[in-house]
């Protein structure tokens, strides 16, 4: 994987800017996110955290799936994305069911062993390589024993049209113009952190974007 020279402050600036029109391009990632949700297998009564909720589309599904007795929390680094998500939840009458916070995945403001599921999509591809273990350790910390971690990331495959070499070349020249995201490969990190039943599925999100869905369980 190549490095990601995007600071948290720069990521906040980028996604505050993108918040005005991100919904128009989010369709590209919607299929991979929904497949990730299927793997998460959210049950009624579950406690679920989404890290990097963006415009809030996944939060809507989570709030419906956990039912009346469940709990949904979301954290995002962008104040404007948070406002967008609030409005979307309010329109669906679900605002009171979701605890939204502004914050950084590197230091989650939640207690240990709080959640049954942690879900995060297209976030780790923003995180610089040396900090990925820190973020994943935070995800593991807030998960309960037996809890599930589901990650959806920009990634790369083995064929000439999925190896992302051209994309990485453009990214190195100007990371910000591509939203700060670069392809990552995360499965080995989960294995090194002791997650169990780790598996990876590769897919082309929107038939265009090489993506991976990585799943693991906390022992």
Secondary structure, DSSP 8 states (H G I E B T S, - for coil): -------HHHHHHHHHHHTTTHHHHTHHHHHHHHHHHHHHT--TT-EEEEES-TTSHHHHHHHHHH-TT-EEEEEES-HHHHHHHHHHHHHTT-GGGEEEEE--TTS--S-TT-EEEEEEES-GGGS-HHHHHHHHHHHHHHEEEEEEEEEEEE---SSTTTS-HHHHHHHHH-GGGGTT------HHHHHHTT-EEEEEEEEEETTTEEEEEEEEE--
